Amino acid sequence: MKKPIAIQGIKGSFHHEVAQRYFKTQTDVVECMTFDSTVDSLLNGDTDFIVMALENSIAGSIIPNYALIDRHNLLIVGEHYLDIQHNLMALANQSITDIKEVHSHPMALLQCKAFFKNYPHIKLVEAKDTADVAKQISDKNIKGIAAIASENAAELYDLEILAESIQTIKHNETRFVIVQRENEQQNLNTNNKASLKFELQHKRGSLAALLNVLSDCKLNLTKIQSLPKIETPWKYAFFVDVTFESYKDFEKAKSILNLMAENFKVLGEYKNARQ
């Protein structure tokens, strides 16, 4: 029997939607209110996979999630890009003028900030999860409060959409990764993307030299993110994503980077979802 998939948030959240789309035939989920608890469910063996947002096209990287994957030696085994459409929803038979407060995840509020400039009477309140607010409104029959959430959440919790696609930038994508403890199903024929982590000495040109290796090995750098090392002030770890056509090219790059960089680590090898 397959274990459920852990998601941050509840049914109706964007993480839930990604789980449905990525796994297709398996939609049972473990609902977790924080990313730390999703990782705990994986480490405890309650699930074999978790869905985790890693970056947004507007807000950028979710840096703590990089640290979670690294700290617990987890492996990225897949990715999925989701077009994020934020909808304003509330109990039926209300208009926007009836709404006094809007509760949602801080990221959703930030991405919809411009919309609410036209409604200065509405107070914006941060919450842990978009879909959870929708569920609370429905369960407790709360009027005067609206949620920002997905169309799926409105359907699940029987809410009425007052305004569609209210995010400031209409093309708003989030990259989610699928994470597990061990990668038991490596497929070298389809894997053409990898996530790496390394550290470098404070020497002139050290990062440039390493990036040249990636280029010389025919790897395409699609992402680079630095993260401070808390225990060593002013030293940084680098997280990079690369794509490649030949797995042999990637293997060559790995062997060189292992010699050049400190604490070199492969966080995952998987299929590029952009193809």
Phi, psi and omega in degrees: 000129181286142178280154177292164180262132180276135178230152171275121185107193182238180177301135184100348178282168178293327176297321178296318180298319178296317178302318179295318183286320184285314185269343173058289187277345182241117184236004175292133183229153168261119183274124181233137184273349177224160176292327178299320181287332174294318178296319178301319181296328177287314181294328180280351179085011178288338180214161177256345181221147169231152175255128186222124174291139183238329177199155180235143184293342179259310188271347178089203187285147172263084192303318180302333181286328172300315181296322179298315180297316181292312186298324184261010178054046178270166183237132173278124183241000179187169178214159178209133177260129182239129174287116184268114176248115181268130180238141177270125186221152181203178175300153184298161176066035173231154174246173181298329180293339178278345185276125180261328181222148172236124181250135176191176178297143181307323180295319179293318179298318180298318184286346181245013188304317183297324181302320187278355174296336178277354181228069185296345180283348183269128176268132180263127186235128181284142178223170184283330188208140181296308184292328180296323176298315179301318180295317180297318178300317181291310184298321186261002177054050185271121176259155178088353178238136180240162178242155168252117184201186183278163175299325178300320179295320179299319179291315182298320187252015171055050176251159181260131178280119181273330179206133182263150171047061186269003179294146185299312179260118190294326177268099189230102184249145171240137176264122177252148174241152176259125189237142175217175182285313183227147178262094185270351186236051178299129177235096185293343180284331183251340180291121179220020176214148180214151174248129185235157176223139178203168175234157182227153173287155177282078178232143181301129175081004184295318179290319179298319180297320180292319179294328176295325177298316179301317179294315181298330180270012176066031175263142179257120180281117181254348183199137170220132184219129176262149180221124181297143173271110187301321184282347180229093183306136176069018170246143187234147168260147179245134175247125181229151172246137178228149172243157182205155178268325182245129179294332178296323176297320179294318178298321178297315179298319180300316183295324179285315181297327179298331179273325186280322189257161175267142176051044179293139186209138173266117181275347178165150173233132189198181181273134179293118182284350181278353182277000000 
